[in-house]
Amino acid sequence: MMKNLQQKVLDAIISDGDKTTKGDKFDNFIIPLIVLNVLAVIAESYPHLEEKFHDFFYYFEMFSVVIFTLEYLLRIWVAPLIYTNKTPFIARVKFIFSALAIVDVLAILPFYLPFVLVFDLRILRLLRLLRLLRVLKLSRHSESMMLIIRVLKKTKKDIGVTIFVVFILLVVSASLMFNIENEAQPVAFSNIGQGFWWAVATLTTVGYGDIYPVTALGKFISGFIALMGIGLVALPTGIISSAFIFELEERKKEEAPACSFNHAEMTTRFCPHCGVRL
């Protein structure tokens, strides 16, 4: 009886990507609620709006937190049906520490923490701003966002390698530029940390211009590093783009209707080589 109820909740209300009527109704309710929460946080940053609609914002926040909390608890409850190869306890623990579940917790935590702990006003404001993380909950209910997550999971090793290479280049560039420019610019390149900031701005081709080399050798190396940055920093983008296109093609193949081509009929009525009617 309990398992059947769990299955109904999973399939009809909170099953991700479910195309049932009830599943669609849940998504059609929760997605606008998330968007309205983000808009409410933005509106609260305007003092005159916060003062005028303070009560509305407060009660809307309470209503939203109740809904998000119930959703989170229900997802924990039905976790054994998602991780069927785990025991109920392990399945629930696995869900609690999953990325999407952590997002769910961060979405409601700022509301509950002030009731448990006493915070400084500045920290309290920061916690309230954390409510903007609710926008990440959209990834659970958006098929496109779930597609991006799958792409990132499949390419995480390749991306990790490129990020590691870029990090090495950043460290080498920062150290090299510090040793070259420190004597000429002891304030701008006072330590490797300053050089690291310059390297990030240069490799990403942003070039803020607040720190730049003035020596001839420094300018030469800076230009060389900038050219390397064009290729190296763009590598993760290329990896993600190719994987994304591949994933889209795979999804199109899955969604394509089954071919009703009759090979026997083709060979009897048409030439198999040129296709001319026989």
ChimeraX attribute file (.defattr): number of C-alpha atoms within 10 A of each C-alpha:
attribute: neighborCount
match mode: 1-to-1
recipient: residues
	/A:1	6
	/A:2	7
	/A:3	11
	/A:4	9
	/A:5	11
	/A:6	18
	/A:7	16
	/A:8	14
	/A:9	18
	/A:10	21
	/A:11	17
	/A:12	18
	/A:13	20
	/A:14	22
	/A:15	23
	/A:16	17
	/A:17	15
	/A:18	17
	/A:19	13
	/A:20	13
	/A:21	10
	/A:22	16
	/A:23	20
	/A:24	19
	/A:25	13
	/A:26	16
	/A:27	22
	/A:28	12
	/A:29	11
	/A:30	19
	/A:31	18
	/A:32	12
	/A:33	18
	/A:34	21
	/A:35	15
	/A:36	15
	/A:37	22
	/A:38	17
	/A:39	13
	/A:40	20
	/A:41	18
	/A:42	13
	/A:43	15
	/A:44	18
	/A:45	11
	/A:46	10
	/A:47	11
	/A:48	11
	/A:49	13
	/A:50	18
	/A:51	11
	/A:52	11
	/A:53	13
	/A:54	14
	/A:55	11
	/A:56	12
	/A:57	19
	/A:58	13
	/A:59	11
	/A:60	16
	/A:61	18
	/A:62	14
	/A:63	13
	/A:64	19
	/A:65	19
	/A:66	13
	/A:67	14
	/A:68	21
	/A:69	17
	/A:70	12
	/A:71	16
	/A:72	18
	/A:73	12
	/A:74	16
	/A:75	22
	/A:76	20
	/A:77	17
	/A:78	23
	/A:79	24
	/A:80	22
	/A:81	17
	/A:82	16
	/A:83	15
	/A:84	10
	/A:85	10
	/A:86	14
	/A:87	12
	/A:88	17
	/A:89	11
	/A:90	14
	/A:91	20
	/A:92	21
	/A:93	14
	/A:94	16
	/A:95	20
	/A:96	19
	/A:97	11
	/A:98	11
	/A:99	9
	/A:100	15
	/A:101	18
	/A:102	13
	/A:103	19
	/A:104	20
	/A:105	16
	/A:106	19
	/A:107	24
	/A:108	23
	/A:109	17
	/A:110	19
	/A:111	17
	/A:112	10
	/A:113	13
	/A:114	12
	/A:115	9
	/A:116	7
	/A:117	7
	/A:118	10
	/A:119	13
	/A:120	8
	/A:121	9
	/A:122	9
	/A:123	11
	/A:124	16
	/A:125	12
	/A:126	12
	/A:127	18
	/A:128	16
	/A:129	16
	/A:130	17
	/A:131	20
	/A:132	19
	/A:133	18
	/A:134	21
	/A:135	17
	/A:136	16
	/A:137	20
	/A:138	18
	/A:139	19
	/A:140	21
	/A:141	21
	/A:142	14
	/A:143	14
	/A:144	11
	/A:145	14
	/A:146	16
	/A:147	16
	/A:148	16
	/A:149	14
	/A:150	15
	/A:151	21
	/A:152	17
	/A:153	11
	/A:154	15
	/A:155	17
	/A:156	15
	/A:157	11
	/A:158	15
	/A:159	19
	/A:160	12
	/A:161	12
	/A:162	18
	/A:163	16
	/A:164	12
	/A:165	13
	/A:166	19
	/A:167	14
	/A:168	12
	/A:169	19
	/A:170	22
	/A:171	16
	/A:172	16
	/A:173	22
	/A:174	23
	/A:175	18
	/A:176	15
	/A:177	25
	/A:178	25
	/A:179	16
	/A:180	19
	/A:181	23
	/A:182	17
	/A:183	12
	/A:184	13
	/A:185	16
	/A:186	11
	/A:187	12
	/A:188	17
	/A:189	25
	/A:190	15
	/A:191	16
	/A:192	19
	/A:193	14
	/A:194	17
	/A:195	27
	/A:196	20
	/A:197	15
	/A:198	27
	/A:199	27
	/A:200	21
	/A:201	19
	/A:202	25
	/A:203	25
	/A:204	16
	/A:205	15
	/A:206	11
	/A:207	15
	/A:208	10
	/A:209	10
	/A:210	9
	/A:211	18
	/A:212	21
	/A:213	22
	/A:214	12
	/A:215	14
	/A:216	11
	/A:217	12
	/A:218	18
	/A:219	15
	/A:220	11
	/A:221	17
	/A:222	20
	/A:223	13
	/A:224	12
	/A:225	18
	/A:226	20
	/A:227	14
	/A:228	17
	/A:229	22
	/A:230	14
	/A:231	13
	/A:232	18
	/A:233	18
	/A:234	13
	/A:235	17
	/A:236	18
	/A:237	12
	/A:238	13
	/A:239	17
	/A:240	19
	/A:241	13
	/A:242	13
	/A:243	18
	/A:244	19
	/A:245	12
	/A:246	13
	/A:247	17
	/A:248	14
	/A:249	12
	/A:250	12
	/A:251	12
	/A:252	11
	/A:253	11
	/A:254	10
	/A:255	9
	/A:256	9
	/A:257	8
	/A:258	8
	/A:259	6
	/A:260	6
	/A:261	8
	/A:262	8
	/A:263	9
	/A:264	8
	/A:265	9
	/A:266	13
	/A:267	14
	/A:268	11
	/A:269	12
	/A:270	13
	/A:271	12
	/A:272	13
	/A:273	7
	/A:274	7
	/A:275	11
	/A:276	9
	/A:277	11
	/A:278	9
